Structures are given as C-alpha cells and as structure tokens.
Amino acid sequence: MPAAVRWLRQHLGRRGQILLILGIGKICWGVGFIVTPQQDPSGLELLTERCGLASWAWLWIVAGAVTASCAFLRIGRDWAGFYAALVPPSVWAVAYLFAVLTGDYARGGFVAAWYLTSHVGVICWASTVPEYSVPPPPRRARKGKAP
C-alpha cells in the first residue's frame, strides 16, 4: 500500500474515509454537469426553471468540498460533512418526485427512490457508524470450572 494511502487511512478513520469518498464523488458529479451540460434533463424541470443546470452543478461541487474537508475533522465535529452530503441528492430526489406528481416524468419516482436509498440512506447510515467498533472478546472458561 502506498505511503500516502496508509497515512490517509490512519488519520481519517472510517468516518473520514467515507466522507472523503462521498465528497470527491459529489465534486466529480457536479463538474460533469459543467463540462458536458445536458440540454434537456428529463425530470429536473423544477430546478431548471429557476436556473441552469450548470448553476445547480455548483450545489454538488460546494457540498462535495464541504463533505471532503470535514473528513479531516475529529469525530463529533464531522457532522457538517454528513449534512452537506445529504443536500444535493435530497434536492434531486424532490425534483424527480415533483416531476412524477406533475406528470412530466413518469420514471422520476424510480430515480427519486434511487437517490433516496443509495445516496441519502447510505449517508444517514454512515453518519451513525462508530469510528471504532470492537467486538466483545470471546468468553473463556475459567480454570478449574466447567463451562
């Protein structure tokens, strides 16, 4: 394992590692909307009526930067990273649900469910993971006594 990776694993811990992964992923997703913009993104009309998709991409980028930077904070102070990670997929899920309710995008319910489970659900679960979870030691029989 390269020294940099070993150093990161030791200093970030489990929660920091997932925050760094989530943050980098969100930044990449946002940059993707800027580098290769979609002309007519189905299901996101609630968002694109207010401003262009490139502007909404900055929501992903900023949330990703906050999430990734919180990876380097101590346990208990990293909560802002988990909240920041929740915002973009929650906004996207609301937009897709709205598109279903208005009849603009029938598939939006499935896309919203995907965002809510594989993004929001995983982030909520990861925020509850303790930094170190040590299983209890195995029970041993005492000398001279039968189990």
Chimera marker file (.cmm) of the C-alpha trace (Angstrom):
<marker_set name="trace">
<marker id="1" x="0.000" y="0.000" z="0.000" r="1" g="1" b="0" radius="0.5"/>
<marker id="2" x="1.458" y="3.410" z="-0.934" r="1" g="1" b="0" radius="0.5"/>
<marker id="3" x="2.559" y="5.588" z="1.969" r="1" g="1" b="0" radius="0.5"/>
<marker id="4" x="0.024" y="8.327" z="1.174" r="1" g="1" b="0" radius="0.5"/>
<marker id="5" x="-2.887" y="5.884" z="1.251" r="1" g="1" b="0" radius="0.5"/>
<marker id="6" x="-1.620" y="4.368" z="4.507" r="1" g="1" b="0" radius="0.5"/>
<marker id="7" x="-1.323" y="7.840" z="6.044" r="1" g="1" b="0" radius="0.5"/>
<marker id="8" x="-4.868" y="8.761" z="4.959" r="1" g="1" b="0" radius="0.5"/>
<marker id="9" x="-6.339" y="5.552" z="6.378" r="1" g="1" b="0" radius="0.5"/>
<marker id="10" x="-4.603" y="6.107" z="9.705" r="1" g="1" b="0" radius="0.5"/>
<marker id="11" x="-5.538" y="9.767" z="10.029" r="1" g="1" b="0" radius="0.5"/>
<marker id="12" x="-9.046" y="9.757" z="8.597" r="1" g="1" b="0" radius="0.5"/>
<marker id="13" x="-10.571" y="6.727" z="10.279" r="1" g="1" b="0" radius="0.5"/>
<marker id="14" x="-13.695" y="5.034" z="8.997" r="1" g="1" b="0" radius="0.5"/>
<marker id="15" x="-15.979" y="8.071" z="9.065" r="1" g="1" b="0" radius="0.5"/>
<marker id="16" x="-13.370" y="10.306" z="7.464" r="1" g="1" b="0" radius="0.5"/>
<marker id="17" x="-12.768" y="7.803" z="4.687" r="1" g="1" b="0" radius="0.5"/>
<marker id="18" x="-16.438" y="7.681" z="3.707" r="1" g="1" b="0" radius="0.5"/>
<marker id="19" x="-16.699" y="11.481" z="3.886" r="1" g="1" b="0" radius="0.5"/>
<marker id="20" x="-13.692" y="11.834" z="1.593" r="1" g="1" b="0" radius="0.5"/>
<marker id="21" x="-15.117" y="9.303" z="-0.876" r="1" g="1" b="0" radius="0.5"/>
<marker id="22" x="-18.552" y="10.984" z="-0.843" r="1" g="1" b="0" radius="0.5"/>
<marker id="23" x="-17.032" y="14.438" z="-1.208" r="1" g="1" b="0" radius="0.5"/>
<marker id="24" x="-14.842" y="13.542" z="-4.171" r="1" g="1" b="0" radius="0.5"/>
<marker id="25" x="-17.795" y="11.790" z="-5.821" r="1" g="1" b="0" radius="0.5"/>
<marker id="26" x="-20.049" y="14.825" z="-5.428" r="1" g="1" b="0" radius="0.5"/>
<marker id="27" x="-17.396" y="17.155" z="-6.802" r="1" g="1" b="0" radius="0.5"/>
<marker id="28" x="-16.934" y="14.890" z="-9.843" r="1" g="1" b="0" radius="0.5"/>
<marker id="29" x="-20.703" y="14.686" z="-10.397" r="1" g="1" b="0" radius="0.5"/>
<marker id="30" x="-21.023" y="18.485" z="-10.293" r="1" g="1" b="0" radius="0.5"/>
<marker id="31" x="-18.049" y="19.071" z="-12.583" r="1" g="1" b="0" radius="0.5"/>
<marker id="32" x="-19.607" y="16.611" z="-15.028" r="1" g="1" b="0" radius="0.5"/>
<marker id="33" x="-22.670" y="18.843" z="-15.362" r="1" g="1" b="0" radius="0.5"/>
<marker id="34" x="-20.454" y="21.821" z="-16.171" r="1" g="1" b="0" radius="0.5"/>
<marker id="35" x="-18.042" y="20.073" z="-18.551" r="1" g="1" b="0" radius="0.5"/>
<marker id="36" x="-20.732" y="18.187" z="-20.501" r="1" g="1" b="0" radius="0.5"/>
<marker id="37" x="-24.024" y="20.025" z="-19.946" r="1" g="1" b="0" radius="0.5"/>
<marker id="38" x="-27.311" y="18.294" z="-20.719" r="1" g="1" b="0" radius="0.5"/>
<marker id="39" x="-29.610" y="20.335" z="-22.912" r="1" g="1" b="0" radius="0.5"/>
<marker id="40" x="-32.930" y="18.967" z="-21.677" r="1" g="1" b="0" radius="0.5"/>
<marker id="41" x="-32.562" y="16.934" z="-18.475" r="1" g="1" b="0" radius="0.5"/>
<marker id="42" x="-35.792" y="14.999" z="-18.025" r="1" g="1" b="0" radius="0.5"/>
<marker id="43" x="-37.329" y="15.229" z="-14.581" r="1" g="1" b="0" radius="0.5"/>
<marker id="44" x="-35.340" y="18.214" z="-13.356" r="1" g="1" b="0" radius="0.5"/>
<marker id="45" x="-37.681" y="20.938" z="-14.630" r="1" g="1" b="0" radius="0.5"/>
<marker id="46" x="-38.371" y="22.103" z="-11.057" r="1" g="1" b="0" radius="0.5"/>
<marker id="47" x="-34.702" y="23.027" z="-10.836" r="1" g="1" b="0" radius="0.5"/>
<marker id="48" x="-34.008" y="24.183" z="-14.389" r="1" g="1" b="0" radius="0.5"/>
<marker id="49" x="-36.966" y="26.608" z="-14.329" r="1" g="1" b="0" radius="0.5"/>
<marker id="50" x="-35.167" y="28.529" z="-11.593" r="1" g="1" b="0" radius="0.5"/>
<marker id="51" x="-31.645" y="28.490" z="-13.064" r="1" g="1" b="0" radius="0.5"/>
<marker id="52" x="-29.487" y="26.484" z="-15.425" r="1" g="1" b="0" radius="0.5"/>
<marker id="53" x="-28.146" y="23.049" z="-14.651" r="1" g="1" b="0" radius="0.5"/>
<marker id="54" x="-24.593" y="24.439" z="-14.572" r="1" g="1" b="0" radius="0.5"/>
<marker id="55" x="-25.640" y="26.589" z="-11.610" r="1" g="1" b="0" radius="0.5"/>
<marker id="56" x="-27.117" y="23.568" z="-9.853" r="1" g="1" b="0" radius="0.5"/>
<marker id="57" x="-23.857" y="21.753" z="-10.512" r="1" g="1" b="0" radius="0.5"/>
<marker id="58" x="-22.226" y="24.155" z="-8.071" r="1" g="1" b="0" radius="0.5"/>
<marker id="59" x="-24.512" y="22.785" z="-5.361" r="1" g="1" b="0" radius="0.5"/>
<marker id="60" x="-22.863" y="19.383" z="-5.874" r="1" g="1" b="0" radius="0.5"/>
<marker id="61" x="-19.374" y="20.901" z="-6.034" r="1" g="1" b="0" radius="0.5"/>
<marker id="62" x="-19.697" y="23.044" z="-2.911" r="1" g="1" b="0" radius="0.5"/>
<marker id="63" x="-21.407" y="20.267" z="-0.946" r="1" g="1" b="0" radius="0.5"/>
<marker id="64" x="-18.679" y="17.885" z="-2.075" r="1" g="1" b="0" radius="0.5"/>
<marker id="65" x="-15.948" y="20.286" z="-0.982" r="1" g="1" b="0" radius="0.5"/>
<marker id="66" x="-17.550" y="20.706" z="2.455" r="1" g="1" b="0" radius="0.5"/>
<marker id="67" x="-18.039" y="16.942" z="2.756" r="1" g="1" b="0" radius="0.5"/>
<marker id="68" x="-14.449" y="16.162" z="1.772" r="1" g="1" b="0" radius="0.5"/>
<marker id="69" x="-12.970" y="18.824" z="4.034" r="1" g="1" b="0" radius="0.5"/>
<marker id="70" x="-14.974" y="17.532" z="7.012" r="1" g="1" b="0" radius="0.5"/>
<marker id="71" x="-13.242" y="14.178" z="6.535" r="1" g="1" b="0" radius="0.5"/>
<marker id="72" x="-10.200" y="15.693" z="8.224" r="1" g="1" b="0" radius="0.5"/>
<marker id="73" x="-12.086" y="16.834" z="11.335" r="1" g="1" b="0" radius="0.5"/>
<marker id="74" x="-12.294" y="14.898" z="14.568" r="1" g="1" b="0" radius="0.5"/>
<marker id="75" x="-15.208" y="12.612" z="15.341" r="1" g="1" b="0" radius="0.5"/>
<marker id="76" x="-18.090" y="14.665" z="16.633" r="1" g="1" b="0" radius="0.5"/>
<marker id="77" x="-17.049" y="17.636" z="14.550" r="1" g="1" b="0" radius="0.5"/>
<marker id="78" x="-17.575" y="15.882" z="11.222" r="1" g="1" b="0" radius="0.5"/>
<marker id="79" x="-21.378" y="16.202" z="11.364" r="1" g="1" b="0" radius="0.5"/>
<marker id="80" x="-21.423" y="19.111" z="8.889" r="1" g="1" b="0" radius="0.5"/>
<marker id="81" x="-19.902" y="16.838" z="6.256" r="1" g="1" b="0" radius="0.5"/>
<marker id="82" x="-22.766" y="14.377" z="6.547" r="1" g="1" b="0" radius="0.5"/>
<marker id="83" x="-25.351" y="17.166" z="6.360" r="1" g="1" b="0" radius="0.5"/>
<marker id="84" x="-23.613" y="18.680" z="3.337" r="1" g="1" b="0" radius="0.5"/>
<marker id="85" x="-23.547" y="15.264" z="1.673" r="1" g="1" b="0" radius="0.5"/>
<marker id="86" x="-27.329" y="14.952" z="2.115" r="1" g="1" b="0" radius="0.5"/>
<marker id="87" x="-28.304" y="18.208" z="0.412" r="1" g="1" b="0" radius="0.5"/>
<marker id="88" x="-27.676" y="17.585" z="-3.327" r="1" g="1" b="0" radius="0.5"/>
<marker id="89" x="-29.244" y="14.104" z="-3.593" r="1" g="1" b="0" radius="0.5"/>
<marker id="90" x="-32.204" y="15.282" z="-1.496" r="1" g="1" b="0" radius="0.5"/>
<marker id="91" x="-32.767" y="18.256" z="-3.815" r="1" g="1" b="0" radius="0.5"/>
<marker id="92" x="-32.548" y="15.981" z="-6.862" r="1" g="1" b="0" radius="0.5"/>
<marker id="93" x="-34.976" y="13.484" z="-5.283" r="1" g="1" b="0" radius="0.5"/>
<marker id="94" x="-37.501" y="16.253" z="-4.575" r="1" g="1" b="0" radius="0.5"/>
<marker id="95" x="-37.216" y="17.471" z="-8.172" r="1" g="1" b="0" radius="0.5"/>
<marker id="96" x="-37.849" y="13.976" z="-9.547" r="1" g="1" b="0" radius="0.5"/>
<marker id="97" x="-40.782" y="13.392" z="-7.184" r="1" g="1" b="0" radius="0.5"/>
<marker id="98" x="-42.256" y="16.727" z="-8.266" r="1" g="1" b="0" radius="0.5"/>
<marker id="99" x="-41.899" y="15.665" z="-11.909" r="1" g="1" b="0" radius="0.5"/>
<marker id="100" x="-43.857" y="12.486" z="-11.146" r="1" g="1" b="0" radius="0.5"/>
<marker id="101" x="-46.628" y="14.391" z="-9.363" r="1" g="1" b="0" radius="0.5"/>
<marker id="102" x="-46.980" y="16.867" z="-12.213" r="1" g="1" b="0" radius="0.5"/>
<marker id="103" x="-46.918" y="14.100" z="-14.819" r="1" g="1" b="0" radius="0.5"/>
<marker id="104" x="-43.800" y="15.439" z="-16.536" r="1" g="1" b="0" radius="0.5"/>
<marker id="105" x="-41.589" y="12.409" z="-15.936" r="1" g="1" b="0" radius="0.5"/>
<marker id="106" x="-43.191" y="9.092" z="-15.024" r="1" g="1" b="0" radius="0.5"/>
<marker id="107" x="-39.847" y="7.404" z="-14.388" r="1" g="1" b="0" radius="0.5"/>
<marker id="108" x="-38.953" y="10.083" z="-11.827" r="1" g="1" b="0" radius="0.5"/>
<marker id="109" x="-40.350" y="8.088" z="-8.918" r="1" g="1" b="0" radius="0.5"/>
<marker id="110" x="-37.822" y="5.338" z="-9.510" r="1" g="1" b="0" radius="0.5"/>
<marker id="111" x="-34.983" y="7.827" z="-9.916" r="1" g="1" b="0" radius="0.5"/>
<marker id="112" x="-36.070" y="9.586" z="-6.707" r="1" g="1" b="0" radius="0.5"/>
<marker id="113" x="-36.164" y="6.247" z="-4.885" r="1" g="1" b="0" radius="0.5"/>
<marker id="114" x="-32.665" y="5.539" z="-6.160" r="1" g="1" b="0" radius="0.5"/>
<marker id="115" x="-31.368" y="8.868" z="-4.826" r="1" g="1" b="0" radius="0.5"/>
<marker id="116" x="-33.164" y="8.369" z="-1.513" r="1" g="1" b="0" radius="0.5"/>
<marker id="117" x="-31.877" y="4.845" z="-0.941" r="1" g="1" b="0" radius="0.5"/>
<marker id="118" x="-28.417" y="4.670" z="-2.494" r="1" g="1" b="0" radius="0.5"/>
<marker id="119" x="-27.438" y="8.220" z="-1.578" r="1" g="1" b="0" radius="0.5"/>
<marker id="120" x="-29.487" y="9.621" z="1.286" r="1" g="1" b="0" radius="0.5"/>
<marker id="121" x="-29.958" y="6.262" z="3.001" r="1" g="1" b="0" radius="0.5"/>
<marker id="122" x="-26.294" y="5.326" z="2.779" r="1" g="1" b="0" radius="0.5"/>
<marker id="123" x="-25.217" y="8.750" z="4.054" r="1" g="1" b="0" radius="0.5"/>
<marker id="124" x="-27.628" y="8.527" z="7.001" r="1" g="1" b="0" radius="0.5"/>
<marker id="125" x="-26.330" y="5.050" z="7.819" r="1" g="1" b="0" radius="0.5"/>
<marker id="126" x="-22.681" y="6.111" z="7.503" r="1" g="1" b="0" radius="0.5"/>
<marker id="127" x="-23.266" y="9.009" z="9.886" r="1" g="1" b="0" radius="0.5"/>
<marker id="128" x="-24.223" y="6.512" z="12.609" r="1" g="1" b="0" radius="0.5"/>
<marker id="129" x="-21.219" y="4.228" z="12.155" r="1" g="1" b="0" radius="0.5"/>
<marker id="130" x="-18.912" y="4.469" z="15.161" r="1" g="1" b="0" radius="0.5"/>
<marker id="131" x="-15.300" y="5.196" z="14.441" r="1" g="1" b="0" radius="0.5"/>
<marker id="132" x="-14.099" y="2.001" z="16.046" r="1" g="1" b="0" radius="0.5"/>
<marker id="133" x="-16.368" y="-0.936" z="16.591" r="1" g="1" b="0" radius="0.5"/>
<marker id="134" x="-14.616" y="-3.642" z="18.519" r="1" g="1" b="0" radius="0.5"/>
<marker id="135" x="-16.394" y="-6.960" z="19.015" r="1" g="1" b="0" radius="0.5"/>
<marker id="136" x="-16.510" y="-8.255" z="22.573" r="1" g="1" b="0" radius="0.5"/>
<marker id="137" x="-13.762" y="-10.720" z="23.473" r="1" g="1" b="0" radius="0.5"/>
<marker id="138" x="-14.700" y="-14.399" z="23.317" r="1" g="1" b="0" radius="0.5"/>
<marker id="139" x="-15.804" y="-15.948" z="26.598" r="1" g="1" b="0" radius="0.5"/>
<marker id="140" x="-13.346" y="-18.403" z="28.045" r="1" g="1" b="0" radius="0.5"/>
<marker id="141" x="-13.992" y="-20.960" z="30.690" r="1" g="1" b="0" radius="0.5"/>
<marker id="142" x="-12.160" y="-20.363" z="33.953" r="1" g="1" b="0" radius="0.5"/>
<marker id="143" x="-9.563" y="-22.865" z="35.050" r="1" g="1" b="0" radius="0.5"/>
<marker id="144" x="-10.956" y="-25.489" z="37.316" r="1" g="1" b="0" radius="0.5"/>
<marker id="145" x="-14.579" y="-24.751" z="36.467" r="1" g="1" b="0" radius="0.5"/>
<marker id="146" x="-16.663" y="-26.484" z="33.875" r="1" g="1" b="0" radius="0.5"/>
<marker id="147" x="-18.432" y="-24.252" z="31.385" r="1" g="1" b="0" radius="0.5"/>
<link id1="1" id2="2" r="1" g="1" b="0" radius="0.2"/>
<link id1="2" id2="3" r="1" g="1" b="0" radius="0.2"/>
<link id1="3" id2="4" r="1" g="1" b="0" radius="0.2"/>
<link id1="4" id2="5" r="1" g="1" b="0" radius="0.2"/>
<link id1="5" id2="6" r="1" g="1" b="0" radius="0.2"/>
<link id1="6" id2="7" r="1" g="1" b="0" radius="0.2"/>
<link id1="7" id2="8" r="1" g="1" b="0" radius="0.2"/>
<link id1="8" id2="9" r="1" g="1" b="0" radius="0.2"/>
<link id1="9" id2="10" r="1" g="1" b="0" radius="0.2"/>
<link id1="10" id2="11" r="1" g="1" b="0" radius="0.2"/>
<link id1="11" id2="12" r="1" g="1" b="0" radius="0.2"/>
<link id1="12" id2="13" r="1" g="1" b="0" radius="0.2"/>
<link id1="13" id2="14" r="1" g="1" b="0" radius="0.2"/>
<link id1="14" id2="15" r="1" g="1" b="0" radius="0.2"/>
<link id1="15" id2="16" r="1" g="1" b="0" radius="0.2"/>
<link id1="16" id2="17" r="1" g="1" b="0" radius="0.2"/>
<link id1="17" id2="18" r="1" g="1" b="0" radius="0.2"/>
<link id1="18" id2="19" r="1" g="1" b="0" radius="0.2"/>
<link id1="19" id2="20" r="1" g="1" b="0" radius="0.2"/>
<link id1="20" id2="21" r="1" g="1" b="0" radius="0.2"/>
<link id1="21" id2="22" r="1" g="1" b="0" radius="0.2"/>
<link id1="22" id2="23" r="1" g="1" b="0" radius="0.2"/>
<link id1="23" id2="24" r="1" g="1" b="0" radius="0.2"/>
<link id1="24" id2="25" r="1" g="1" b="0" radius="0.2"/>
<link id1="25" id2="26" r="1" g="1" b="0" radius="0.2"/>
<link id1="26" id2="27" r="1" g="1" b="0" radius="0.2"/>
<link id1="27" id2="28" r="1" g="1" b="0" radius="0.2"/>
<link id1="28" id2="29" r="1" g="1" b="0" radius="0.2"/>
<link id1="29" id2="30" r="1" g="1" b="0" radius="0.2"/>
<link id1="30" id2="31" r="1" g="1" b="0" radius="0.2"/>
<link id1="31" id2="32" r="1" g="1" b="0" radius="0.2"/>
<link id1="32" id2="33" r="1" g="1" b="0" radius="0.2"/>
<link id1="33" id2="34" r="1" g="1" b="0" radius="0.2"/>
<link id1="34" id2="35" r="1" g="1" b="0" radius="0.2"/>
<link id1="35" id2="36" r="1" g="1" b="0" radius="0.2"/>
<link id1="36" id2="37" r="1" g="1" b="0" radius="0.2"/>
<link id1="37" id2="38" r="1" g="1" b="0" radius="0.2"/>
<link id1="38" id2="39" r="1" g="1" b="0" radius="0.2"/>
<link id1="39" id2="40" r="1" g="1" b="0" radius="0.2"/>
<link id1="40" id2="41" r="1" g="1" b="0" radius="0.2"/>
<link id1="41" id2="42" r="1" g="1" b="0" radius="0.2"/>
<link id1="42" id2="43" r="1" g="1" b="0" radius="0.2"/>
<link id1="43" id2="44" r="1" g="1" b="0" radius="0.2"/>
<link id1="44" id2="45" r="1" g="1" b="0" radius="0.2"/>
<link id1="45" id2="46" r="1" g="1" b="0" radius="0.2"/>
<link id1="46" id2="47" r="1" g="1" b="0" radius="0.2"/>
<link id1="47" id2="48" r="1" g="1" b="0" radius="0.2"/>
<link id1="48" id2="49" r="1" g="1" b="0" radius="0.2"/>
<link id1="49" id2="50" r="1" g="1" b="0" radius="0.2"/>
<link id1="50" id2="51" r="1" g="1" b="0" radius="0.2"/>
<link id1="51" id2="52" r="1" g="1" b="0" radius="0.2"/>
<link id1="52" id2="53" r="1" g="1" b="0" radius="0.2"/>
<link id1="53" id2="54" r="1" g="1" b="0" radius="0.2"/>
<link id1="54" id2="55" r="1" g="1" b="0" radius="0.2"/>
<link id1="55" id2="56" r="1" g="1" b="0" radius="0.2"/>
<link id1="56" id2="57" r="1" g="1" b="0" radius="0.2"/>
<link id1="57" id2="58" r="1" g="1" b="0" radius="0.2"/>
<link id1="58" id2="59" r="1" g="1" b="0" radius="0.2"/>
<link id1="59" id2="60" r="1" g="1" b="0" radius="0.2"/>
<link id1="60" id2="61" r="1" g="1" b="0" radius="0.2"/>
<link id1="61" id2="62" r="1" g="1" b="0" radius="0.2"/>
<link id1="62" id2="63" r="1" g="1" b="0" radius="0.2"/>
<link id1="63" id2="64" r="1" g="1" b="0" radius="0.2"/>
<link id1="64" id2="65" r="1" g="1" b="0" radius="0.2"/>
<link id1="65" id2="66" r="1" g="1" b="0" radius="0.2"/>
<link id1="66" id2="67" r="1" g="1" b="0" radius="0.2"/>
<link id1="67" id2="68" r="1" g="1" b="0" radius="0.2"/>
<link id1="68" id2="69" r="1" g="1" b="0" radius="0.2"/>
<link id1="69" id2="70" r="1" g="1" b="0" radius="0.2"/>
<link id1="70" id2="71" r="1" g="1" b="0" radius="0.2"/>
<link id1="71" id2="72" r="1" g="1" b="0" radius="0.2"/>
<link id1="72" id2="73" r="1" g="1" b="0" radius="0.2"/>
<link id1="73" id2="74" r="1" g="1" b="0" radius="0.2"/>
<link id1="74" id2="75" r="1" g="1" b="0" radius="0.2"/>
<link id1="75" id2="76" r="1" g="1" b="0" radius="0.2"/>
<link id1="76" id2="77" r="1" g="1" b="0" radius="0.2"/>
<link id1="77" id2="78" r="1" g="1" b="0" radius="0.2"/>
<link id1="78" id2="79" r="1" g="1" b="0" radius="0.2"/>
<link id1="79" id2="80" r="1" g="1" b="0" radius="0.2"/>
<link id1="80" id2="81" r="1" g="1" b="0" radius="0.2"/>
<link id1="81" id2="82" r="1" g="1" b="0" radius="0.2"/>
<link id1="82" id2="83" r="1" g="1" b="0" radius="0.2"/>
<link id1="83" id2="84" r="1" g="1" b="0" radius="0.2"/>
<link id1="84" id2="85" r="1" g="1" b="0" radius="0.2"/>
<link id1="85" id2="86" r="1" g="1" b="0" radius="0.2"/>
<link id1="86" id2="87" r="1" g="1" b="0" radius="0.2"/>
<link id1="87" id2="88" r="1" g="1" b="0" radius="0.2"/>
<link id1="88" id2="89" r="1" g="1" b="0" radius="0.2"/>
<link id1="89" id2="90" r="1" g="1" b="0" radius="0.2"/>
<link id1="90" id2="91" r="1" g="1" b="0" radius="0.2"/>
<link id1="91" id2="92" r="1" g="1" b="0" radius="0.2"/>
<link id1="92" id2="93" r="1" g="1" b="0" radius="0.2"/>
<link id1="93" id2="94" r="1" g="1" b="0" radius="0.2"/>
<link id1="94" id2="95" r="1" g="1" b="0" radius="0.2"/>
<link id1="95" id2="96" r="1" g="1" b="0" radius="0.2"/>
<link id1="96" id2="97" r="1" g="1" b="0" radius="0.2"/>
<link id1="97" id2="98" r="1" g="1" b="0" radius="0.2"/>
<link id1="98" id2="99" r="1" g="1" b="0" radius="0.2"/>
<link id1="99" id2="100" r="1" g="1" b="0" radius="0.2"/>
<link id1="100" id2="101" r="1" g="1" b="0" radius="0.2"/>
<link id1="101" id2="102" r="1" g="1" b="0" radius="0.2"/>
<link id1="102" id2="103" r="1" g="1" b="0" radius="0.2"/>
<link id1="103" id2="104" r="1" g="1" b="0" radius="0.2"/>
<link id1="104" id2="105" r="1" g="1" b="0" radius="0.2"/>
<link id1="105" id2="106" r="1" g="1" b="0" radius="0.2"/>
<link id1="106" id2="107" r="1" g="1" b="0" radius="0.2"/>
<link id1="107" id2="108" r="1" g="1" b="0" radius="0.2"/>
<link id1="108" id2="109" r="1" g="1" b="0" radius="0.2"/>
<link id1="109" id2="110" r="1" g="1" b="0" radius="0.2"/>
<link id1="110" id2="111" r="1" g="1" b="0" radius="0.2"/>
<link id1="111" id2="112" r="1" g="1" b="0" radius="0.2"/>
<link id1="112" id2="113" r="1" g="1" b="0" radius="0.2"/>
<link id1="113" id2="114" r="1" g="1" b="0" radius="0.2"/>
<link id1="114" id2="115" r="1" g="1" b="0" radius="0.2"/>
<link id1="115" id2="116" r="1" g="1" b="0" radius="0.2"/>
<link id1="116" id2="117" r="1" g="1" b="0" radius="0.2"/>
<link id1="117" id2="118" r="1" g="1" b="0" radius="0.2"/>
<link id1="118" id2="119" r="1" g="1" b="0" radius="0.2"/>
<link id1="119" id2="120" r="1" g="1" b="0" radius="0.2"/>
<link id1="120" id2="121" r="1" g="1" b="0" radius="0.2"/>
<link id1="121" id2="122" r="1" g="1" b="0" radius="0.2"/>
<link id1="122" id2="123" r="1" g="1" b="0" radius="0.2"/>
<link id1="123" id2="124" r="1" g="1" b="0" radius="0.2"/>
<link id1="124" id2="125" r="1" g="1" b="0" radius="0.2"/>
<link id1="125" id2="126" r="1" g="1" b="0" radius="0.2"/>
<link id1="126" id2="127" r="1" g="1" b="0" radius="0.2"/>
<link id1="127" id2="128" r="1" g="1" b="0" radius="0.2"/>
<link id1="128" id2="129" r="1" g="1" b="0" radius="0.2"/>
<link id1="129" id2="130" r="1" g="1" b="0" radius="0.2"/>
<link id1="130" id2="131" r="1" g="1" b="0" radius="0.2"/>
<link id1="131" id2="132" r="1" g="1" b="0" radius="0.2"/>
<link id1="132" id2="133" r="1" g="1" b="0" radius="0.2"/>
<link id1="133" id2="134" r="1" g="1" b="0" radius="0.2"/>
<link id1="134" id2="135" r="1" g="1" b="0" radius="0.2"/>
<link id1="135" id2="136" r="1" g="1" b="0" radius="0.2"/>
<link id1="136" id2="137" r="1" g="1" b="0" radius="0.2"/>
<link id1="137" id2="138" r="1" g="1" b="0" radius="0.2"/>
<link id1="138" id2="139" r="1" g="1" b="0" radius="0.2"/>
<link id1="139" id2="140" r="1" g="1" b="0" radius="0.2"/>
<link id1="140" id2="141" r="1" g="1" b="0" radius="0.2"/>
<link id1="141" id2="142" r="1" g="1" b="0" radius="0.2"/>
<link id1="142" id2="143" r="1" g="1" b="0" radius="0.2"/>
<link id1="143" id2="144" r="1" g="1" b="0" radius="0.2"/>
<link id1="144" id2="145" r="1" g="1" b="0" radius="0.2"/>
<link id1="145" id2="146" r="1" g="1" b="0" radius="0.2"/>
<link id1="146" id2="147" r="1" g="1" b="0" radius="0.2"/>
</marker_set>
